[in-house]
Amino acid sequence: MSNSELDKTLIDLLRDQSNDIRNKNMIKLSEAKGFRKVAFDMFKDHYDGLWRLDSINGEDTLVRSSDPKYAYASGNNGWSASSDYDFRNVTLCYKDIPIHRFSSQEFEFGEGDIGLFKSAILESVDEDGDFIKNILSNQPKSKLEALCSTFPEMTKFLK
């Protein structure tokens, strides 16, 4: 084993055994403290990191969404789009808060063209005011109220 492999192994071992969530990529939901649900199956930790709820070996587990397996596309004015591990969904986010999920089954995109789909969503956000209005209008009332109180600029899209 080379020195670099040994270093990586030791760093990974220390990270896995750390009590600090900043050093972990997966945490059992039952052990997660300091997390709050923000939308869908997304959670936010007290360090402002985003986590996704997944079932791993039949157990609810929070998985760091900043893991490299997630692919983000940044848009303008705080908008972004991210794909999940399986490239089956794209989530439109505003200032890192998930707003709406697009399913590959409904919109017929695959792993090979998911980047193009994310770009198209972000382009629609930039160029089509009705696009955002429709997405926001279809949110549950409580979620829409929470979004508008957190981000007052969202109300301009509803007019």
N, C-alpha and C positions, 0 to 999 in steps of 0.2 A: 504494500500500500504506500503510495507516495505521500509526501508531506501535505500537499494540497488536498488530497482525498481525506487524509486524517483530520485536517483542520475543518473541512466541510462536515465530516461525520460528527466531530465534537461540537461544532456550532449547532448543527441540527438537533443533537441530543440535548444540549442546554436549552435551546429554544422550546423543545417539546416539554421539558420539565419545568419551565419557567411559570410562575404564577401571574406574570404580566401578559395581558391579552395582546399587547403590541407584538409579542414574540411568537404568537401562535396563528395558525391559519384555520384551525378547526376547534370548536369548543362544543361540548354537549350542551344542549339547551338547558338541561336541568342544572348545569353548573355555571350558567352565564349570569353574571351579576353586573349591574350597571348598563344593561342594554334596554332599549325601548323600541317597540315596533313602530316603523314609520309608514309602511305601505306594503301591500301584498305580503310577500314572505321576506321582506327586507327589514333589518334591524340596524340600529345605530348604537355604537358604543360610546362610552364617556370620553374617548379620545377623538371623537368625530369620524370614526371609521365605519364603513358600511359592511354589513354581513347579510348573507342570504341563508334562509332556513332550508335545509336539505334533509332527506332521510338517508342515513348511512348505516348500513347493517341493521335496518329496522328501527333506528334510534334517531330522534330529532336532533340535528346538529347544525350549529351556526358555522358557516364557511365564509371566510374573509372574501368579500367581493373584489378586493383589490388584487386577488391572486392573479398571476399572469394568465391563467386559463380563461379569465374574463377579458373580453376585448371591449374597450371603450372608444367611442368616436365623439370628439368634442365639437360642439356647434358654437353658435354665437349667443351672447347675452345670457349665459348660464345654462343653456340647454346641452344635453348630451344623450347619447344612446349607447346601451351596453347589451351584450349578448350573454347568455348563460353558458354553463359548461358544455351542454349538449348542442348548442347552437340551434335550439328549437324555439327560443323566444328572444325578442328584443324589447328592452324596457326603455321608454323615453323618460328622462329625468330632468328636473329643473333644480339647479344648484345642489346636485347630488341626492335629491329626494325623488324616488320613483313616482311617476305620474300615471303612466299607462303602459301596459304590456301588449305587444303584438306577437301573436302565435304564428309559427311557421305553417301550421296546419291551415289556418284561416287565410294567410297571405301568401302561401306557397313559395317560401324561400328556403334554401338549404344552406349548408355550411359554406359551399363555394360562392354563394352570392349574398351572404349575410352582410358583408361590408357595404355592398351596393345598396341593400335595403336600408341600412342605418343611415347612409348618406342621403337617400331619398327622403327619409323621415325628417332629418335635420334640415334639408332643403325646403321641405313643406312647412316646417316651423318658421323658417326665415321669410318665406315668400307668400304664404297663404294664411291670412289671419283667421279664416273660417276653420282651418285645420285644428288649430289650438282651441278655438271656441267649441268645436264639436267634441274634442277630447275632454275638455273641462266640463262641458254641459252633461256629459254622460257619467260623471263621477257621482258617487253617493253624496247626498247633501252634507253629511258631517265631514267627509273628506274635503269637499270643495270649500266649506267654511274654514276648515283648518288651514288649507292651502292659502286662501285669501287673507286670513289673519296673519299667517307667517310671512307671506309674500304679497303685500298689498298691491304690487304692480300686476298681479294676476287678474285683478278686476277689469283692467283695460281690455283683456281678451274676451270678456263676456258680453261686451256691448255691441 
